[in-house]
């Protein structure tokens, strides 16, 4: 019974934390995305609507950091792709290179926008996203920052300020305020149930 009580408390804490984070995002985002260019988003941030339909952007696919499962290196679990503006001089620099140099292109050091995705499952899908005219997602800086191993990998070749870089999560939509409140209330109830079961069990 104690194990069940612990599971209820842990599950409730997770649900409460998840609901709280989703509520923070929902309060900063509208159901309908606002259309912004990469230049506007990098320069000004998302403003009062973190739900973005991004346009006029360029994904730097060769500087992307990818997390893959140990048993299948061809399957992507998470992707962190640097994004620049469509008129960045770096693009002309790359286009002017001879074909023989494209295997080791020069790095674009300063990056102000990262496209983060848990939906891109392969290199081919990443290429399709990079070729799209628009990308929809949520700016998740309210609840997440670059840290740990992914930041270290990105900083090997890119100049990134983890406190300033904008993280746009690909294909993420804001949840309704009612749903996020339900998550938090449900999580609290699970915690209380777990604590109650724990004390009842200990009292026997």
URNORKA-V753416 format. One record per pair of residues at least 4 apart in sequence whose ideal C-beta (glycine too) atoms are under 8 Angstrom apart, sorted by the first residue. I is the first residue (numbers start at 1). J is the second residue. D is the distance in whole Angstrom. If there is no record, write none. Layout:
i=I j=J d=D
i=I j=J d=D
This chain:
i=1 j=5 d=6
i=1 j=197 d=6
i=1 j=201 d=4
i=2 j=6 d=6
i=2 j=198 d=6
i=2 j=201 d=6
i=2 j=202 d=8
i=3 j=7 d=6
i=4 j=8 d=6
i=4 j=194 d=8
i=4 j=197 d=6
i=5 j=9 d=7
i=5 j=194 d=5
i=5 j=195 d=7
i=5 j=197 d=4
i=5 j=198 d=4
i=5 j=201 d=6
i=6 j=10 d=6
i=6 j=194 d=7
i=6 j=198 d=7
i=7 j=11 d=6
i=7 j=194 d=7
i=8 j=12 d=6
i=8 j=190 d=5
i=8 j=191 d=7
i=8 j=193 d=5
i=8 j=194 d=3
i=8 j=197 d=7
i=9 j=13 d=6
i=9 j=190 d=7
i=9 j=191 d=5
i=9 j=194 d=4
i=9 j=195 d=6
i=9 j=198 d=8
i=10 j=14 d=6
i=10 j=194 d=8
i=11 j=15 d=6
i=11 j=187 d=8
i=11 j=190 d=6
i=11 j=194 d=8
i=12 j=16 d=6
i=12 j=186 d=8
i=12 j=187 d=5
i=12 j=188 d=7
i=12 j=189 d=7
i=12 j=190 d=3
i=12 j=191 d=4
i=12 j=192 d=8
i=12 j=193 d=8
i=12 j=194 d=6
i=13 j=17 d=6
i=13 j=187 d=7
i=13 j=191 d=6
i=14 j=18 d=6
i=14 j=187 d=7
i=15 j=19 d=6
i=15 j=183 d=6
i=15 j=184 d=8
i=15 j=186 d=6
i=15 j=187 d=3
i=15 j=190 d=6
i=16 j=20 d=6
i=16 j=183 d=7
i=16 j=184 d=5
i=16 j=187 d=3
i=16 j=188 d=6
i=16 j=191 d=7
i=17 j=21 d=7
i=17 j=187 d=7
i=18 j=22 d=6
i=18 j=183 d=6
i=18 j=187 d=8
i=19 j=23 d=6
i=19 j=180 d=5
i=19 j=181 d=7
i=19 j=182 d=8
i=19 j=183 d=3
i=19 j=184 d=4
i=19 j=186 d=8
i=19 j=187 d=6
i=20 j=24 d=7
i=20 j=180 d=8
i=20 j=184 d=6
i=21 j=25 d=7
i=21 j=143 d=4
i=22 j=26 d=6
i=22 j=174 d=8
i=22 j=175 d=5
i=22 j=179 d=8
i=22 j=180 d=5
i=22 j=183 d=7
i=23 j=27 d=6
i=23 j=177 d=7
i=23 j=180 d=4
i=23 j=181 d=7
i=23 j=183 d=8
i=23 j=184 d=7
i=24 j=28 d=7
i=24 j=142 d=5
i=24 j=143 d=6
i=25 j=29 d=6
i=25 j=50 d=7
i=25 j=138 d=6
i=25 j=140 d=7
i=25 j=142 d=6
i=25 j=143 d=6
i=25 j=174 d=6
i=25 j=175 d=7
i=26 j=174 d=5
i=26 j=175 d=5
i=26 j=176 d=7
i=26 j=177 d=5
i=26 j=180 d=5
i=27 j=177 d=7
i=28 j=46 d=8
i=28 j=48 d=7
i=28 j=49 d=8
i=28 j=50 d=5
i=28 j=142 d=6
i=29 j=49 d=6
i=29 j=50 d=4
i=29 j=51 d=4
i=29 j=138 d=6
i=29 j=174 d=4
i=30 j=34 d=7
i=30 j=49 d=5
i=30 j=51 d=6
i=30 j=174 d=7
i=31 j=51 d=7
i=31 j=173 d=8
i=31 j=174 d=7
i=32 j=51 d=7
i=33 j=49 d=7
i=33 j=51 d=4
i=33 j=52 d=6
i=33 j=53 d=4
i=33 j=136 d=6
i=34 j=46 d=8
i=34 j=47 d=8
i=34 j=49 d=5
i=34 j=51 d=7
i=34 j=52 d=6
i=34 j=53 d=7
i=35 j=52 d=8
i=35 j=53 d=5
i=35 j=55 d=6
i=35 j=134 d=8
i=36 j=40 d=5
i=36 j=41 d=5
i=36 j=46 d=7
i=36 j=52 d=6
i=36 j=53 d=7
i=36 j=54 d=6
i=36 j=55 d=7
i=37 j=41 d=7
i=37 j=54 d=8
i=37 j=55 d=6
i=37 j=56 d=4
i=37 j=57 d=7
i=37 j=85 d=7
i=37 j=86 d=8
i=38 j=42 d=6
i=38 j=54 d=6
i=38 j=55 d=8
i=38 j=56 d=6
i=38 j=57 d=4
i=38 j=58 d=8
i=38 j=83 d=6
i=38 j=84 d=7
i=38 j=85 d=5
i=38 j=86 d=7
i=38 j=113 d=6
i=39 j=43 d=6
i=39 j=56 d=7
i=39 j=85 d=4
i=39 j=86 d=8
i=39 j=87 d=8
i=40 j=44 d=6
i=41 j=45 d=7
i=41 j=46 d=7
i=41 j=52 d=7
i=41 j=54 d=7
i=41 j=113 d=6
i=41 j=139 d=8
i=41 j=166 d=6
i=41 j=168 d=7
i=42 j=85 d=7
i=42 j=112 d=4
i=42 j=113 d=5
i=42 j=166 d=7
i=45 j=139 d=8
i=45 j=166 d=7
i=46 j=50 d=5
i=46 j=52 d=6
i=46 j=139 d=4
i=46 j=166 d=8
i=50 j=138 d=5
i=50 j=139 d=4
i=50 j=140 d=8
i=50 j=142 d=7
i=50 j=174 d=8
i=51 j=138 d=6
i=51 j=173 d=7
i=51 j=174 d=6
i=52 j=136 d=7
i=52 j=137 d=6
i=52 j=138 d=7
i=52 j=139 d=6
i=52 j=168 d=6
i=53 j=134 d=5
i=53 j=135 d=8
i=53 j=136 d=5
i=54 j=83 d=8
i=54 j=134 d=6
i=54 j=135 d=5
i=54 j=136 d=7
i=54 j=137 d=7
i=54 j=168 d=7
i=55 j=133 d=6
i=55 j=134 d=5
i=56 j=85 d=7
i=56 j=86 d=4
i=56 j=87 d=8
i=57 j=83 d=5
i=57 j=84 d=7
i=57 j=85 d=7
i=57 j=86 d=6
i=57 j=113 d=8
i=57 j=135 d=7
i=58 j=83 d=7
i=58 j=84 d=5
i=58 j=85 d=7
i=58 j=86 d=6
i=58 j=88 d=7
i=58 j=91 d=6
i=58 j=130 d=8
i=59 j=64 d=8
i=59 j=81 d=5
i=59 j=82 d=7
i=59 j=83 d=6
i=59 j=115 d=6
i=59 j=126 d=8
i=59 j=129 d=7
i=59 j=130 d=4
i=60 j=64 d=7
i=60 j=81 d=7
i=60 j=82 d=4
i=60 j=83 d=7
i=60 j=84 d=6
i=60 j=108 d=6
i=61 j=81 d=7
i=61 j=126 d=6
i=61 j=127 d=7
i=61 j=130 d=5
i=62 j=105 d=6
i=63 j=81 d=8
i=63 j=82 d=5
i=63 j=107 d=6
i=63 j=108 d=7
i=63 j=154 d=8
i=63 j=157 d=6
i=63 j=158 d=6
i=64 j=79 d=6
i=64 j=80 d=7
i=64 j=81 d=4
i=64 j=82 d=7
i=64 j=126 d=7
i=65 j=79 d=7
i=65 j=80 d=4
i=65 j=81 d=8
i=65 j=150 d=6
i=65 j=153 d=5
i=65 j=154 d=6
i=66 j=76 d=5
i=66 j=78 d=7
i=66 j=79 d=6
i=66 j=80 d=8
i=67 j=76 d=7
i=67 j=77 d=5
i=67 j=78 d=4
i=67 j=79 d=8
i=67 j=150 d=8
i=68 j=72 d=7
i=68 j=73 d=5
i=68 j=74 d=7
i=68 j=75 d=6
i=68 j=76 d=6
i=68 j=77 d=6
i=69 j=73 d=8
i=69 j=75 d=6
i=69 j=77 d=6
i=74 j=122 d=7
i=75 j=121 d=6
i=75 j=122 d=7
i=76 j=120 d=6
i=76 j=121 d=5
i=76 j=122 d=6
i=76 j=123 d=8
i=76 j=125 d=8
i=76 j=126 d=7
i=77 j=118 d=7
i=78 j=116 d=7
i=78 j=117 d=7
i=78 j=118 d=6
i=78 j=150 d=8
i=79 j=115 d=8
i=79 j=116 d=7
i=79 j=117 d=4
i=79 j=118 d=8
i=79 j=120 d=5
i=79 j=126 d=6
i=79 j=170 d=8
i=80 j=114 d=6
i=80 j=115 d=8
i=80 j=116 d=6
i=80 j=146 d=7
i=80 j=150 d=5
i=80 j=154 d=6
i=81 j=114 d=7
i=81 j=115 d=4
i=81 j=116 d=8
i=81 j=117 d=7
i=81 j=126 d=7
i=81 j=130 d=8
i=82 j=108 d=7
i=82 j=111 d=5
i=82 j=113 d=7
i=82 j=114 d=6
i=82 j=115 d=8
i=82 j=154 d=7
i=82 j=158 d=6
i=83 j=111 d=8
i=83 j=113 d=4
i=83 j=114 d=7
i=83 j=115 d=5
i=83 j=168 d=8
i=84 j=88 d=4
i=84 j=90 d=6
i=84 j=91 d=7
i=84 j=108 d=6
i=84 j=111 d=7
i=84 j=113 d=7
i=86 j=91 d=7
i=87 j=91 d=8
i=88 j=108 d=7
i=89 j=93 d=6
i=90 j=94 d=6
i=90 j=108 d=4
i=91 j=95 d=6
i=92 j=96 d=6
i=93 j=97 d=7
i=93 j=106 d=7
i=94 j=102 d=8
i=94 j=105 d=6
i=94 j=106 d=8
i=97 j=101 d=4
i=97 j=102 d=6
i=97 j=105 d=7
i=98 j=102 d=8
i=101 j=105 d=7
i=107 j=157 d=5
i=107 j=158 d=7
i=108 j=158 d=7
i=109 j=157 d=8
i=109 j=158 d=6
i=109 j=159 d=4
i=110 j=158 d=8
i=110 j=159 d=5
i=111 j=154 d=8
i=111 j=158 d=5
i=111 j=159 d=7
i=111 j=160 d=5
i=111 j=165 d=7
i=112 j=164 d=7
i=112 j=165 d=6
i=112 j=166 d=6
i=113 j=165 d=7
i=113 j=166 d=5
i=113 j=168 d=7
i=114 j=146 d=7
i=114 j=154 d=8
i=114 j=160 d=8
i=114 j=165 d=6
i=114 j=166 d=7
i=114 j=167 d=5
i=114 j=168 d=7
i=115 j=129 d=8
i=115 j=135 d=7
i=115 j=137 d=7
i=115 j=168 d=5
i=115 j=170 d=6
i=116 j=140 d=7
i=116 j=167 d=5
i=116 j=168 d=7
i=116 j=169 d=5
i=116 j=170 d=7
i=117 j=129 d=7
i=117 j=169 d=7
i=117 j=170 d=4
i=117 j=171 d=7
i=118 j=169 d=8
i=118 j=170 d=8
i=119 j=125 d=8
i=119 j=170 d=6
i=119 j=171 d=5
i=120 j=125 d=5
i=120 j=126 d=5
i=120 j=129 d=6
i=120 j=170 d=7
i=121 j=125 d=6
i=122 j=126 d=7
i=123 j=127 d=6
i=124 j=128 d=7
i=125 j=129 d=6
i=126 j=130 d=6
i=127 j=131 d=6
i=128 j=132 d=7
i=129 j=135 d=6
i=129 j=170 d=7
i=135 j=168 d=7
i=135 j=170 d=6
i=136 j=170 d=8
i=136 j=171 d=6
i=137 j=168 d=5
i=137 j=169 d=5
i=137 j=170 d=5
i=137 j=171 d=6
i=137 j=172 d=5
i=138 j=168 d=7
i=138 j=169 d=5
i=138 j=172 d=4
i=138 j=173 d=7
i=138 j=174 d=6
i=139 j=166 d=6
i=139 j=167 d=7
i=139 j=168 d=6
i=139 j=169 d=8
i=140 j=144 d=5
i=140 j=167 d=5
i=140 j=168 d=8
i=140 j=169 d=5
i=140 j=172 d=7
i=141 j=145 d=7
i=141 j=166 d=6
i=141 j=167 d=6
i=144 j=167 d=6
i=145 j=162 d=6
i=145 j=163 d=7
i=145 j=167 d=7
i=146 j=150 d=6
i=146 j=151 d=4
i=146 j=154 d=7
i=146 j=160 d=7
i=146 j=162 d=5
i=146 j=165 d=6
i=146 j=167 d=7
i=147 j=151 d=5
i=147 j=162 d=7
i=148 j=152 d=7
i=149 j=153 d=6
i=150 j=154 d=6
i=151 j=155 d=6
i=151 j=160 d=7
i=151 j=162 d=6
i=152 j=156 d=7
i=154 j=158 d=5
i=154 j=160 d=6
i=155 j=159 d=8
i=155 j=160 d=6
i=160 j=165 d=5
i=161 j=165 d=6
i=175 j=179 d=5
i=175 j=180 d=5
i=176 j=180 d=7
i=177 j=181 d=6
i=178 j=182 d=6
i=179 j=183 d=7
i=180 j=184 d=7
i=181 j=185 d=6
i=182 j=186 d=6
i=183 j=187 d=6
i=184 j=188 d=6
i=185 j=189 d=6
i=186 j=190 d=6
i=187 j=191 d=7
i=188 j=192 d=6
i=189 j=193 d=6
i=190 j=194 d=6
i=191 j=195 d=6
i=192 j=196 d=6
i=193 j=197 d=6
i=194 j=198 d=6
i=195 j=199 d=6
i=196 j=200 d=6
i=197 j=201 d=6
i=198 j=202 d=6
i=199 j=203 d=6
i=200 j=204 d=7
